[in-house]
Amino acid sequence: MRTETFNQNPMSDSARAMMEIQAIEQQMQQGGNVDGEKDQFNQIIKDLSLNNITPEKALTEIQNIMSHRQDYH
């Protein structure tokens, strides 16, 4: 009987962060675009994909964008 687990090759932290960022971006776009947000998201995604920032840093930056939007409205 095989006892291997299915999570031996889990999705990388970067891939999870990327998926979360894309979901947040879509959610925020439904509320209307704010100047510069798309460029900020694109830069964070680019930096993450190039390993210039950690997944944690990327998500923190996204949280900051969300906070600024809440302060804006």
C-alpha positions, -999 to +999 in steps of 0.1 A: +000+000+000+014+034-009+016+059+019+029+090+000+012+122+006-001+145-021+015+176-007+051+166-013+053+191-041+033+220-028+028+252-047+057+276-041+051+305-018+057+328-048+031+311-068+006+313-040+014+350-035+010+356-072-024+340-072-035+360-041-022+392-057-041+386-089-073+378-070-070+410-049-063+430-081-094+417-098-115+424-067-102+460-064-108+466-101-145+458-096-146+487-073-132+510-100-097+518-111-076+543-092-047+560-110-015+542-107-028+510-090-025+489-121+012+500-126+019+493-089+004+458-091+023+451-123+056+462-107+050+441-076+042+410-098+073+417-119+095+420-088+081+389-073+085+369-105+122+381-107+127+372-070+136+408-063+111+407-034+098+380-012+063+367-013+057+383+021+070+417+009+048+415-022+017+408-001+027+436+023+029+460-006-005+449-019-019+455+016-005+490+016-022+497-018-055+485-003-050+506+028-043+537+007-075+530-013-096+528+018-081+561+031-088+576-003-125+568-003 
